[in-house]
Amino acid sequence: MDHLPDEPEGLVFDDWYRREFPRVRQAMTLATGDPGLGEEAAAEAFAMAVVHWHRVRRMESPAGWVHATALNQVRRSWRRAALERRHTARLRLGEEPPPELPDTTLWRAVAELSPRARTAVALRYVADLTEAEVARAMDVTRGTVATTLSRARQQLAAHLQTLGEGHVR
């Protein structure tokens, strides 16, 4: 295939690929120290380039774009490999014990909170995330998390106090 459909004269994908692929593959191989990963990253980057060729060919530096895309593929591969190593290490340690079930009275009270408050409570007190981490996870400000948690604690305290008074009688 010499030309892609609707490809104007000028930069032709096949010619560009034949010229650039060896350079990208070599750069990724040198950057990673892994010929297989270098080849895979280059191939993925060029596969994306052909899909988006109508846009890539008009860029000031299509070669720069394909190198950056290949590096992103390398980073994804490294992240995936790290995740797999952590998971495999966890499996070698044996089976994780099941999480402790929360007190059913408390859990029923939490279930009556608004979805935002339930999420904040679960992330802060069950997942043990900081308020800043909860804010990032929920895509809200830290102040919103602090206010939500404060109100949730007040609601839970009132609810549990009411339940406690009901049991005393």
C-alpha positions, 0 to 999 in steps of 0.5 A: 500500500503506497498511499492511505485513502485520501492521502494528499501528496507530500508525507506518505505513511509507507515512506515515513514508516520505512524511514522512521520505524527503525529509528524509533525501534532502536531508540526505544531498545536503547532507552529500555535495554530490552529489544522486545519491549523496544520493538513492541513500543515502536509497533504500537506507536506506529499502529496509533500513527496510522489510525490518526495519520490524518492528524499526525501527518500535519504535525510539525514533527510527526517523528517527535509524536511517534517517539513520544507515543512509543515512550508512553507505551514503554511507561505503560508496559513498565507500570503494568509489569510493576503491578503484575509483580506486586500482585504476584508477590501478594499471591506468594504471601498466601491468601489475604484474610477477608476484610473485617465486617463493620459493626452492623448498627454502624454500617446501617447508619452509614448506609443512611447517609448521602452517597457523597457522605458514604463514599467519603466515610468509606474512603477515609475510615475503611480505606484509611485514605487521608482527606487529601487522597479522598478529595483526589479520589472523589474529584472534590476539594479537601475542604469539601471532604472535611465538611462532608466528613464532619457532617457525616460524623454529626449525623452518625453520632445523632443516629447512634445516640437515638438508637442507644436511647431506644435500647436503654428503655 
